[in-house]
Amino acid sequence: MSPENMPEPITAAELIDDFELFDDWEERFQYIVELGRELPDLPDEHRLDANLVQGCQSRVWLVGSVRDDGSETRVDFIADSDALIVKGLITIIVKLLSGKTPDEILSSNIRELFTQLDLKSHLMDSRSNGLNSMIDRVESLAKMASAEN
């Protein structure tokens, strides 16, 4: 997996600004779906049960790979989902955290960002639980990457 195949990164501040452009949650959810369309197709060899995020009602595949950029270890993520909203949510996570160091990922406080966006309160419980599971999986992959180096 190479960084040039990844969706364009986004900062937390940019995501907050983007969400503020929309007047209601219907528009915000449409934006999330559109973000999901930016996610490159996940190669079939990664569509394995081992890469499924446990705890998601939808099928979500999330794969992390570790690379050394010459000065630091970085973790790149690729992902996909069979549900449009969930694909958008995993795209946000990938755009925010892919290419970061394990320490940056673990200190990102992404859960607080989703709370600040008021996103979790607008998701069904099953989707909110799935979002937590996706974040747990990213953090777990970052911890493994950190332990390897």
N, C-alpha and C positions, 0 to 999 in steps of 0.2 A: 504494500500500500504506500503510495507516495503522496506527499503533502499537496502536490499540484492537482491531484484528483479530488481534493476535499472541497466542500462548500466554503465560500468566503467566510473567514472568521468574523465574529462580532464581539463587541465588548458588552458588558452588562449595561453600561451607560447608553450605548447605542440601542440596545434592545428596549430599555425603558423609554427612550425617546420615540422609538418606533411604535410602541404600544400606545403612547400618548397621542399619536396622530389619529387614532380611531375613537369615534364617539361612543361606540357600544361594543358589547361582547360578541355579537354576531360578526362584526367587522374584524375584531381581534382574532376570532377563530378562523375566519377566512384567511387572514394573514398567516396564521400558524399552518394552515393547509398549504398555502403557497410556498412557505418555507420548506415544507416537506418535499415539494417538487424539485428543490435544489439538490436534494440528496442523490448522489450517483447510485446507479443500480448496484446492488450488492452481488458480487460474483457468487455463482452457485456453490462453489467449494466452501463458502462461509455460511451457507444456510444449513447449519448442523444443529442438532439438538443441544450440543455443548455450548453453542453461542446464543441460545435463546435466553432471554431475561426471565428468570423465574419470578412469579408474582404479578405478571401482566396478564390481563384478560385477553388482549390481542397478542399476536405473535410478533415479538420484537427480537431481532438478532442484533447483537452488539459485539464487535471484535475490537480489541486493542492490540496495538503493536508498539514495541519499544524501539526507539532509534537514538543513536548518539549523533548529535549535530556538530560534534567536534569539541564542544565545551560543556554540554549538558545532556542528560538523558531526557528525552521527550517521549510522550505517549500520543500516538495518533489513533483515532477511532474511525471505524466505518460501521454503518448500521442500516437497518431497514425495518419496516413494519408493514403488516397487511391492513392497517387501519389508518385512514388519512390524518386524523387529528394526532394520533400517537406518532405517526411518521414525522409530523411537524414538531412535536415535542422532542423527539430524539434528535431531530435536526438542530434544534436550539441548543441542546446539550453538546452535540458534536461541534457546532460553530463556536460555542463559548469555550470549550475545554480541549479540543483536539490540538495537538502541537505544543501543549503546555508541559512543563516539568511535573513529575509526580507531586512535588510539594505545592506547586501552584494549583493543581487540581484539588488536592486535599484541603487547601486553605481558601478555595474559591467561594465557599458559603453559598452555593447555588440554590440550596433550599430557601435561604433567606431572600434571594432574588425572586424566586417564584412566589413567595409570600408577598414581597413588596409589589409585584405585578398584580397581585390579587388573583393569580391564576388558579391556585389550588381551590379556592372557594367557588370557582366557576366550573370546576370539573366534577363529574360524577365520582362517587367514592371509589369505584373500581378503577377509573382513570387516574385519580389522585394516588391510589395505592401503586398503580403501575408506574407512575412518574417517580415515586419514591424508590421503587425497585430498579428503575433505570439508573437513577443517581447512585444507589447502593452499588450497582454493578460497575459503574465508571470508577467510583472510589475504590472498590475492591481491585480493579485492574491497575489503578495507580499505586496502590499499596504493594501489589505484587511487583510492579516495575521498580519501585523504590527499594524493595528487598533484594532484587536481583543485582542492584548496583551499589 
